[in-house]
Amino acid sequence: MLDNNTRKLILDLIHREVVPAVGCTEPMAVALCTARAAELLGKRPEKITALLSANILKNAMGVGIPGTGMIGLPIAIALGALIGKSSYQLEVIKDLTPDGLEEGKKYVCEGRIDIERKQGKCDNLYVEVICEAGSDRATAIIAGSHTNFVFEEKNGKVAIDKRSQLSQESEGCGICLNLKMVYDYATTTPLDEIRFILQTQEFNMKAAEESLKGNYGHCLGKTMDRPLSHGIFGDTMFSHIISKTASACDARMGGAMIPVMSNSGSGNQGICATNPVAVYAKENENTEEELIRALTLSHLTAIYIKQSLGRLSALCGCVVASIGSSCGITYLMGGDYADITHAVKNMIANLTGMICDGAKPSCSLKICSGVSTALLSALLAREGKHVTAAEGIIDKDVDLSIRNLTSIGKEAMCSTDEMVLNIMTHKSC
């Protein structure tokens, strides 16, 4: 049983990491930083320079910007400057109107925006925006997490400078988790303390429903609901889980003005940690308490893995979130802690190495791969089957297995990340 102080630290961690977001969090972080720099400037910027880390560039190049019908950073930056409010955090452009969009498009066409990769060493998640007008100049910097302002200044007068503290801050912000702590928290915490996690179901299942009203991304969710798909996959719990998860991702990556509940700075991770668990619980007729605990287990597992992986990496985030959903589903199947450790090992043995090549509509395909594996891993775990320490990167200790996964994603795949960005920025099309 966890003590009250530990429970409080974990609760605070979940509240920080599971938050609403409109649109892909990387371009929204850039829009947020732009909005703050423009607010510091105090007037309409005549020129905007954005200096971004490679991972931010990669994740923002090909994704739809909510409510615009456009992709990429220029329109996100323009709207951040013109209509954005930094107080809205990752919902920074939620006040967008048709007139505001037209103004943003005009601003982009005027060639006032310069986007560059930040030179030298910087955090994987780094956004620096400089707004200029006449002789005035203001700078805002976000680093470490999508809403973490570490520097603000205007005309050389510094208001905030926390850059030196950044390397000292851990992803856990006060608590270092392990899987047993995650399990104990999810399964023993008084229900009223974690009931708020149902908001993830409310947001992310609504996003799935709303996406069916339009043709977003590759329409993978819609495709799974069509007769041909039912002929192949059946009108089953499996097809429903894939459809509801992919639909929400389709909408988010396609630029729908739909808020989702994110996890560790990623809306797709929030969707992937929520919708498979929610659909399974509904169709398996689990109780509300079981659903609350399963969602908590899923989201907190993803947060735990991201503590050692980092917010942005070469490893696709759906790997992390799918491990979380596999834990949640295993719990809903009646699994205990041993079963959940087995599900985690099955997941790591299968999905490790899936690259992140940016946020984009085809993320729904990767999410489907992750969710399919989550279900298979849970089923195997409940049958007492799991990948053993004699196989591949799996260790007897589940937490060491997780470290093996994150070490590959954070360290060994760095050259892969550079190659991916190089390919993305030098394509002929």
N, C-alpha and C positions, 0 to 999 in steps of 0.2 A: 504493500500500500504506500503510495506516495505521500509525503508530508505536505502540509498546506502551502508552505513557501514554494516548494517545487511545482505544485499544481498551479500556483499563481503565475510563476515564471512561464510555464508552458501555455497557460491561457493567454497571457500578454503576447507571447510569440505568435500564437494562432491569429489573434486579432490584428497583429502587424502584417502577417503574411497572407491572410485571406481577406481580400478587399475588392470592392467593385472596380471595374475598368470598362471603358468604352473604347473598342478598337484594340489593335495590337499594341502591347505595352511599350515596345521600343519606339515607334514613331510618336506615341503619345507622351513618352518621356521627353522626347526632343521638343514636341509642341509645348509641354509643360515648362521646360527650361527656357524656351523662347518667350513664353508668356511672362515669366518672371523677369527676364532681362528687359523686355519691353516695359514692364511696370516700373522697373528701376530707372529706365531711361526717362519715363514720364511723358513720352510723346510718341507719335507714329515713327517707327524706324525707317530711315531712308536706305539703310543697308544692313543685312544680317549675315553674319558668318557663323557657321556651325562646324565645330571641330569634334569629330566623333571617333570612338574606338571601333576597331574592326568588327567586333560582334554586334555593335549597334547598327553599323552600316549594313551588315549582312542581314540582320533581322528586319530592317526597315525598307529595303529596296523594292520588294515585290509584293507588298501587302496592301490591301485596300484601306483607305482612310474613311472612317464612318461618315455617312451622309454626303459624300462628295462624288462618288462614282469614279474616283481617281486613285492611283496607287503612288506610293513612294513619299519621300521626305519633303519635297518642295511645297506641296500644298499643306502638309501638316505644319511646317514651319510658318508659312504665311498665315494660316488660321490661328496658330498660337499667338502670333504677334498682333493680329487684328481683332480677334474676338475671344481669345483665350483668357481664362482666369486661373491663376495659379492656385487659388483657394479650392478649386475643384479637383485638384490632384490629377489622377489618371482619367478623370472625366472632363478634362480641361476644355474641350471644345463642345460640350453638351448644349451650349446656347446657340449653336449654328443655325442660321436661317438661310433661305435661298439668296437673299441679298448679300449676306455675309460670304456665302460661297462664291458668288460672282466677284465680289471685291477681292477675295483670296486668289481666284484664278487670274485676275488682272494683275495683282501684285507679283505673282509668279512670272507672268509674261513680261513684266518690266525688267526682269533680270537683276533683281535686287538681292538675290539669295546666293550665297557661296557655300557649298558643302565640301568639306575635306576630311580626310582621315587624320586624326591626331597623331603627330609625330612624336617619337620617343616613347618611353615606358608610361603606361597609364593603366588604370583598372579596366577589366574586360567590359564593365558597364561604365562608360564615361561619356558625358555630354557637356560640351562647352559652347555656349552661345554668346556672341557679341553683337549687340544692337547699337547702331550709330545713327545720329541725326545732327547735321551741322557739326559743331565742335564738341557735342556731347557723345559719350560712349559709356555703355553699361555692359557688364559681363555677369553671367550666372553659370555655375557649374553644378551638375548632378553627377554623383559617382557612388559606386557601391551598391545602391539599390535605386529603383526607378523614380523615387520621389525624394531622395536624400540630397538636399542642397548642401554642398560643402564650401561654396564660395559665392559671394555677391559683392559687387563693387560698382560705383559710378564715378567716372572722371577721376580715378585714382584713389577715391575714398572707399576703403574696405568696410563693409558692414558685417560680413561673415567670412571667416576663413578657418575651416575645419579640415583642410587637406592633409595636414600632418597627422591627424588622428585616424585617417581612413585605414591605413595598413594595420593599425592596432585593434581595429574592431573586428570581431568574429561575426560570421554569418548568424550564429545563434543568438547574439545580443544578450548574453547573460546566462545561458544554459546550454550545455553540451548533451545532446540526446543520445540514447541508444534504442534499439528496437524494443527491448523489454520495457523501458520507460514509456515509450509510445503506446505499447499495448496496454500497460497498466493504467495509463492516463485515460485512454479511450474507453476502457471497460469498467473502471471503478469510480471515475469522477461523478459526483452527484449530477443528475440529469439536467437540472435547471441551470447549471453552470455552462453546459455545452449545447443547450437547446438552440442557441443562435446559429449553429452550423446548418440548420435546416434552410437558412437563407441561401446557401449554395445551391440547394435543390430548386428553390423558388426562382433564382436568377437564371441558372444554367439550363433548366428544363424549359423555362419560358423562352430562352434564346433558341432552343431547338424548335419549339412550336412556331415562333415568329419567322424563322428561316424558311419555313414551308410556304410562306406568302410571297416569296420572291425567288429568283433564280440566282443564287449566290455561289460563287466559286465554281467548283466542278459538280455541284448538285449531288454529291455522293449520298447524303442522307436521303434525298428524294428518290434517288435511284434504288436504294435498298428497300424502299416502300412500294416499288412497282411490281406488277405481276411477274415479270421475267425473273426478278430477284427472288420473289417468293417461291418461284418454281425451282430455283437453285438452292436457296438457303432455308426455304420454308417461312411460314408466317409464325416465327418462333421467338422465344425470349432472346436468343442469340441475335437474330436479325433486328429485333426491336432495340437492343442495347447498342448495336453498331449504328443503326439509323439515328437514334436520339443523340448519340455522341457526335457523329459526323455532321449532323444537321447544324448543331450549335457552332461547330468549327467552321463549316461552310459560311455561315452568316458572319461570323467574326472576321474571318480572313477575307471575305468578300466585301467588307466595308459597310455592313448594316449598322445603323445607329441603335445598337442593342447592347445594354450593359451586361457583362458577365461577372461572376465572382472568380477572381484570379487566385492563383496559389504561387507564392514565391516570385511574384512579379510577372507571371505569365497567365494570360486568360485561357490559352489552350490547355495548360496544365491544370487549371481550375476546372475546366470542363471535363477533362479526362479523369480527374480524381472524383468527380461528382456524378455525372450522368450514368455511367455503367452501374454504380452502386445503387443509385436511386431507382433505375429501371428494374434491376434485379430484385430489390426489396419489394417493389410494388407487385411484380408478377409472382414472386415467391410468397407473397402475403406475410412478410415479416412485420413485426410490431414497430410502432413509432420509436420506441426506445432502441430497438435493434438497429433501425435506420440511423438514428442520431449517433450511436456509438460506431457504426460502420463508416459513416461519413467522417467522423472525427479521426478514426484510425487511418482512413485513406489519405486525408489531407495532411495529418501530422506525419505520416510516413514519408510523404513527398517532401515536406519541409525538412525533415531529418536528413534525407539523402542530399538535399540541396545544400545543407550546411557544409559538407565536405566537397561537393561538386562545384559550387559557385552558381551565381544566378544565370550567367551566360557561359556557354561552353561549346565545344565541338560535338558533344553528345546531345542528341535530340531529347528535348524535355519530356516528350511523351513516354520515353523509357521510364523516367522517374515517376511520373504521374500514374502510369499504368501499373507500376509496382504497388503504388498506394491503392489503386482500385482493386487489384488482385487480393491485397490484404483485406480490404473491406468486404469483398464478395466471399472470401474464404470464411470470414467471421459470420456473415449472413447464412452461409451453408452449415453453420454449427461448429466451425472449426475453433480449436483452441490455439494457444501460443505456439505450440510445436508445429501445428498445421500451417500457421502463418509464416513461420520461419522457412518452412519447406516451399511455400508459394513464392517467397522472395528469392530463394535459391533457384527455383525453376525459371523465374523471370530473368534473373541475371545471366543464367546459362544460355538464354535464347536471344535476348534483344541487345546485349552489349555490343557497341560498335556502330549502332545506327547513327549516321551523321546528321547534324543540323546544317542544312543549306539555306537557312533564312526562313522568316515567316512569310507564308504565301498560301494561296488556295489549296495546293496539294498537301498541305499539312494534314488535312482530313484523312488522306490515305495512310499516312504514318500513324495517326491516332487509331485508325481501324486495325492496323497491324498490332499496335500495342494492346488494345482492348481485347482482341481475339486471343492474344497470348496470355492476357490476364485471366481470362475465363478458363483456358486450358490449364494454366498453372494452378489455379484454385482447385479445379476438378482433380488433378493429379495429387495435389496435396491432401485432399480429403480422402483419397484412396490410399494414402500412406506412401505415395511415390514421390521421390524427389531426386534431383541431381546431387551426387555425393562429392565429397572432397577429393575423390580419386579422378574427378573429371574437370578438365579445363581450369578456369579461374575460381571455381567454387572452393571455399574453405569450410572446414567443419563449423567454425563460428560464423553466424549469420552477419554480424557486424563487420567482421573482416572481409566477408564476401562483398558487402556493400562498399567497403573501402577499396577493394580491388576494382569494382565497377567505376567508382568515382576517380580513382587514380588514372585509369585508362582515359576517361573522359576529360579530365582536367590537365593531365600532363602528357600522356603518350600520344594523344590526338591533336596536339598543338600544330604540328606541321600539316596535318589534314585540314585544320581550320584555315590556315594560310592558303593552302591550295584551293579550297572551296571558294574563298573570297576572291582569289585571283581569277578563277574560272568565271565567277559571277560578274566580275567587273570588266572582263575582256571578251565577252561573247559577241558574236557578229550581229546578233539580232537585238 
